[in-house]
């Protein structure tokens, strides 16, 4: 295997250097009392230190906890307290923002926020500098020799759910023996298109499950790993051309933002190096995937997974042509069933909740919440929270998240279907569709629209556009417009925050 190279802005670091630094950090963490079965928290943006801290945790058999740095200080405090992290590795600017969120007794290792992150995110340069009272990650790890007795079991990253209802839950994966982990990695590599010789672009936030899984495997195998501080469509095209990127994981929102660029801007860049694009995290509308295939060729794949159950299905470009809208067939080793509200299997083509189990996937629990974990399981299968159906050829189709389904007048409505229909509206940049309580029908459908910059859209135009694409009862009864929608740095909309604003009457 060739020597891998990590690139972040103007900084370049070899894989061997990353791994040596990680082993030094592991030795240092052990000196602080961190041992197998513990947790360390990563409050980091996309940076080289994210890989070093993760690999240090791996070497110790410790769960690295990827913390969403967009969270407010009280939310971060909850995650750090709930996971019982012994160490927090954090960027200096984030430490400036969270005040007293870090529990007493937790060791904090400060990573000075690098210039490329500060520039891309328009951060306060003073807040990015290391303070005299902070323990420098660089200086600290340099004080230790590399750890020698590396843990042979693999412990995957611990991800916290979004907390749509109540507090977020930490999905803690159990250690896997080397042979079982190797089988799981084979599934992961096939899903993401990871193999020796690829040049990978990390354009999604590493605190998210899928970008994290993609990034950490690429870090072990790829020839080059290029980091983006945050997704920008023009910069994405520039980096693909500059580094001859072959392989990338993206969320569907990124596709939409790329397709909204002018044809001149898209044609300005040489993207011929791209060999494998894979999307997940939200279902990709069929027309969006088709537009990407027409632009870049038959290289767009899609998979369906869940934090709790790992990989479920994989859809290659041929499947997308054969069965538009599908997320594919189950990957090797997956048991998949569609169950109704009573836990009974529905007939072929019938809608119900998706339950699955990957034979080589790690067992898991919700940290400190075993009762919630037990409630997900039926006959050894785990509920994904998604509603879908399997057709006569064994292809899985998704309708929406079970919790997002709107019941209006006794009829089930899936907001994802309306959002997918709105994608093709030229004046629209993005949308969020959800239900709000209503006395007469139980719930009413609401759409919040973000127009393209410089564009105006009327309610009548939205209604007219939708009436030719979805049934009348699926057309939202309330339509609002916002110049910007709250989203994470991958572009995924925080629908919960929008809905809460309406519920609170703001």
CORPE-V59891 format. One record per residue. N is the residue number from 0. PHI is phi in whole degrees, 0 to 359 (none if undefined). PSI is psi as a letter, one per 20 degrees, with the letter a starting at -180 (NA if undefined). D_CENTER is the distance of its C-alpha to the mean C-alpha in Angstrom with 2 decimals. Layout:
n=<N;N>
phi=<PHI;PHI>
psi=<PSI;PSI>
d_center=<D_CENTER;D_CENTER>
This chain:
n=<0;1;2;3;4;5;6;7;8;9;10;11;12;13;14;15;16;17;18;19;20;21;22;23;24;25;26;27;28;29;30;31;32;33;34;35;36;37;38;39;40;41;42;43;44;45;46;47;48;49;50;51;52;53;54;55;56;57;58;59;60;61;62;63;64;65;66;67;68;69;70;71;72;73;74;75;76;77;78;79;80;81;82;83;84;85;86;87;88;89;90;91;92;93;94;95;96;97;98;99;100;101;102;103;104;105;106;107;108;109;110;111;112;113;114;115;116;117;118;119;120;121;122;123;124;125;126;127;128;129;130;131;132;133;134;135;136;137;138;139;140;141;142;143;144;145;146;147;148;149;150;151;152;153;154;155;156;157;158;159;160;161;162;163;164;165;166;167;168;169;170;171;172;173;174;175;176;177;178;179;180;181;182;183;184;185;186;187;188;189;190;191;192;193;194;195;196;197;198;199;200;201;202;203;204;205;206;207;208;209;210;211;212;213;214;215;216;217;218;219;220;221;222;223;224;225;226;227;228;229;230;231;232;233;234;235;236;237;238;239;240;241;242;243;244;245;246;247;248;249;250;251;252;253;254;255;256;257;258;259;260;261;262;263;264;265;266;267;268;269;270;271;272;273;274;275;276;277;278;279;280;281;282;283;284;285;286;287;288;289;290;291;292;293;294;295;296;297;298;299;300;301;302;303;304;305;306;307;308;309;310;311;312;313;314;315;316;317;318;319;320;321;322;323;324;325;326;327;328;329;330;331;332;333;334;335;336;337;338;339;340;341;342;343;344;345;346;347;348;349;350;351;352;353;354;355;356;357;358;359;360;361;362;363;364;365;366;367;368;369;370;371;372;373;374;375;376;377;378;379;380;381;382;383;384;385;386;387;388;389;390;391;392;393;394;395;396;397;398;399;400;401;402;403;404;405;406;407;408;409;410;411;412;413;414;415;416;417;418;419;420;421;422;423;424;425;426;427;428;429;430;431;432;433;434;435;436;437;438;439;440;441;442;443;444;445;446;447;448;449;450;451;452;453;454;455;456;457;458;459;460;461;462;463;464;465;466;467;468;469;470;471;472;473;474;475;476;477;478;479;480;481;482;483;484;485;486;487;488;489;490;491;492;493;494;495;496;497;498;499;500;501;502;503;504;505>
phi=<none;286;288;287;229;258;231;224;62;266;269;230;220;282;302;299;290;302;291;295;296;297;291;296;297;299;297;294;296;297;295;268;94;278;216;311;95;277;231;237;253;243;255;226;279;293;207;301;297;298;292;298;291;296;293;296;298;303;295;264;73;252;278;281;255;276;261;292;284;282;297;287;307;297;291;295;301;297;298;296;287;295;279;59;296;272;223;239;256;218;289;299;293;289;297;292;272;261;57;264;290;278;300;298;88;272;285;248;248;263;259;296;296;289;300;294;288;300;290;294;260;55;271;292;297;296;291;279;280;291;270;297;270;257;273;287;305;298;292;296;291;294;274;233;283;296;297;261;270;283;295;272;284;250;242;281;297;267;247;266;293;288;72;300;234;71;284;296;249;274;272;261;277;278;300;244;298;307;291;288;300;297;294;295;296;299;296;297;297;295;297;270;72;268;201;303;97;285;240;254;247;263;247;252;291;289;281;275;301;292;301;294;300;297;295;290;285;301;299;270;235;294;288;223;233;256;258;255;299;200;284;226;299;290;297;303;297;296;290;302;291;297;256;52;298;253;220;206;258;220;263;304;301;295;302;300;294;293;290;282;295;293;304;296;293;292;282;288;244;274;249;293;286;297;241;209;246;231;233;191;81;212;295;272;303;303;290;291;297;297;296;293;295;295;283;253;98;282;236;266;249;221;232;241;207;216;307;283;247;67;278;241;226;223;238;267;303;295;301;296;288;289;226;306;96;284;258;101;256;303;286;302;91;261;262;225;219;249;244;274;295;267;85;266;288;272;294;307;89;279;273;187;279;277;239;204;201;262;301;262;288;290;293;214;216;274;303;69;221;296;294;297;296;297;292;278;262;224;53;81;256;248;291;266;86;256;259;196;210;247;276;293;261;88;270;268;238;256;260;181;291;301;288;270;300;253;250;239;62;82;255;281;234;253;306;301;293;290;298;294;294;286;305;280;284;300;282;260;266;198;206;225;241;202;255;233;300;211;294;288;254;92;215;240;271;237;237;249;251;252;289;297;307;83;254;238;227;259;301;298;294;296;297;298;297;289;297;270;233;224;297;303;289;265;281;303;274;229;233;238;237;226;289;208;252;295;207;276;280;268;100;286;284;274;298;302;293;294;297;297;296;292;297;276;75;282>
psi=<p;r;o;q;p;p;p;o;c;j;p;p;p;q;g;h;g;g;h;g;h;g;h;g;h;g;g;g;h;h;h;j;j;p;r;p;i;a;q;q;q;o;m;q;a;o;r;h;h;g;g;g;h;g;h;g;g;g;h;i;k;q;o;p;o;o;p;o;i;i;q;r;g;h;g;g;g;g;g;h;g;g;i;l;p;h;q;p;o;q;q;g;h;h;h;h;h;i;d;k;h;p;q;q;i;p;p;p;o;p;o;p;o;r;g;h;g;g;g;h;j;l;q;o;h;h;h;i;q;p;q;h;j;q;o;p;g;g;h;g;h;i;j;q;q;q;p;g;n;p;p;h;q;p;o;r;q;p;p;p;r;i;l;h;p;a;q;q;p;o;o;o;q;q;q;p;q;g;h;g;h;h;g;h;h;g;g;g;g;g;g;i;k;p;r;q;i;q;o;q;p;o;i;q;p;i;i;q;g;g;h;g;g;g;g;h;g;h;h;i;g;q;h;q;o;p;p;p;h;q;p;p;g;g;h;g;h;g;h;g;g;g;j;l;p;h;p;q;p;q;q;h;h;h;g;g;h;g;h;i;q;q;h;g;g;h;i;i;q;o;j;i;h;p;h;o;p;q;q;a;h;q;p;p;q;g;h;g;g;g;h;g;h;h;g;i;r;m;j;o;r;q;q;p;r;q;h;h;j;b;q;g;r;p;o;r;h;g;h;h;g;h;m;p;i;q;j;a;q;q;r;p;j;p;p;p;q;o;q;a;h;j;j;q;p;q;r;p;i;q;q;a;q;p;q;r;p;p;h;j;q;q;q;r;r;o;p;j;m;h;g;h;g;h;i;i;p;o;l;i;q;p;p;i;j;q;p;a;q;p;a;i;j;j;p;p;p;q;g;r;p;g;i;i;p;p;o;o;k;j;p;p;p;o;h;h;g;g;h;h;h;i;h;i;o;h;i;p;g;r;q;p;p;r;q;q;q;p;g;g;i;g;q;q;p;p;p;p;p;o;r;q;p;i;q;q;q;r;h;h;g;g;g;g;g;h;h;i;h;r;q;h;i;i;p;p;i;p;p;q;p;q;h;q;q;p;r;r;j;i;i;p;p;n;h;g;h;g;g;h;h;g;h;i;k;NA>
d_center=<28.15;28.33;27.47;23.90;23.50;20.79;21.13;20.03;22.36;25.83;24.98;25.13;24.91;25.70;23.83;27.01;27.03;23.44;24.43;27.76;26.37;23.90;26.95;28.89;26.25;26.25;30.04;29.81;27.43;29.85;32.67;30.98;31.02;27.52;27.87;26.38;24.51;23.74;20.59;19.87;17.39;15.56;15.61;14.93;13.57;12.96;16.33;18.50;19.04;15.48;16.46;19.92;19.09;16.71;19.47;22.04;20.51;20.40;24.05;25.05;23.35;21.47;18.02;15.93;14.14;11.19;12.11;10.49;13.39;13.48;14.99;18.77;21.08;22.01;18.45;17.89;21.32;20.45;17.53;19.78;22.67;21.09;19.68;23.05;21.82;24.86;23.51;21.16;20.34;19.65;20.20;23.57;22.67;20.21;23.04;25.30;23.25;22.82;26.53;27.41;23.98;24.31;26.49;29.93;30.47;27.01;27.37;25.52;25.06;24.58;23.00;24.70;22.28;23.07;24.72;22.14;19.53;22.34;23.42;20.16;19.19;22.91;23.20;26.53;27.99;30.04;27.07;25.48;28.62;29.22;31.69;34.72;33.78;30.37;29.97;28.74;26.14;28.08;31.47;30.54;29.07;31.95;34.32;33.42;34.16;31.44;30.88;32.91;32.21;28.58;27.05;26.95;24.59;20.84;18.65;14.88;12.58;12.79;9.85;11.14;10.62;10.74;14.49;15.44;18.76;20.24;18.72;15.22;15.58;14.78;13.96;16.34;16.79;20.42;21.84;22.42;25.68;25.59;26.56;23.98;21.16;22.54;22.35;18.72;18.04;20.07;17.86;14.71;16.75;18.04;14.79;13.35;16.89;17.35;21.04;23.58;24.43;21.20;20.18;16.43;14.71;11.61;10.69;7.09;7.03;7.69;7.35;3.67;4.65;4.55;5.46;7.45;9.09;9.89;11.16;13.19;14.85;15.64;17.13;19.53;20.54;20.08;23.05;21.15;17.78;17.51;15.32;14.65;14.74;12.94;12.81;16.33;17.58;20.97;19.91;17.53;20.66;22.76;20.74;20.58;24.34;25.17;23.52;23.94;20.32;20.18;16.63;13.25;9.75;8.99;7.76;11.10;11.70;12.17;14.67;16.45;16.88;18.29;20.56;21.86;23.30;26.98;28.17;30.04;27.03;25.13;28.31;29.00;26.60;27.09;23.99;26.06;24.43;21.20;21.37;18.04;15.08;12.44;10.07;7.98;5.59;8.90;12.29;13.81;17.35;20.03;21.78;18.85;18.32;22.12;22.42;20.09;22.20;25.35;24.38;23.03;24.50;23.37;20.45;17.45;15.97;13.58;12.46;11.91;10.64;10.13;9.48;13.26;14.57;12.65;13.43;15.62;16.55;16.56;18.05;19.91;21.59;24.77;23.21;21.85;25.41;27.05;24.94;23.27;20.38;19.81;16.67;19.24;21.16;20.33;19.70;22.54;23.09;21.30;23.37;22.34;24.26;24.21;25.97;27.66;28.01;30.73;28.77;30.80;29.55;29.84;31.77;30.26;28.75;28.62;25.64;24.25;21.33;19.49;20.30;19.58;20.05;19.45;22.61;21.29;18.08;18.39;19.98;18.35;19.46;18.37;19.78;23.07;22.60;23.95;25.41;22.09;21.02;24.35;24.06;21.23;23.44;26.02;28.07;25.63;22.71;19.71;18.79;15.32;16.11;16.14;19.48;20.55;23.48;24.63;27.30;30.50;29.08;26.26;23.39;20.73;20.13;17.85;19.36;16.96;15.62;18.81;18.55;18.21;21.27;24.27;27.75;30.38;33.96;32.99;30.85;27.18;25.15;21.52;20.07;17.55;20.77;22.21;19.19;19.23;22.96;22.68;20.54;23.82;25.74;26.66;27.14;23.77;20.65;18.38;19.01;18.13;20.29;21.00;24.05;26.46;29.36;32.67;36.04;37.29;34.39;32.20;29.27;29.19;26.54;25.44;23.74;22.77;23.02;22.12;24.73;24.57;26.16;29.90;29.78;31.12;30.60;32.78;32.11;34.66;32.85;29.59;31.63;33.67;30.71;29.08;32.43;32.71;29.32;28.85;31.42;33.15;31.88;28.28;29.15;28.01;31.07;29.77;28.21;27.37;26.48;24.51;24.42;20.88;18.09;15.96;12.39;9.79;10.20;7.93;10.39;8.85;11.94;12.72;15.11;16.25;17.73;19.56;20.99;22.09;23.94;25.88;26.66;27.97;30.03;28.74>
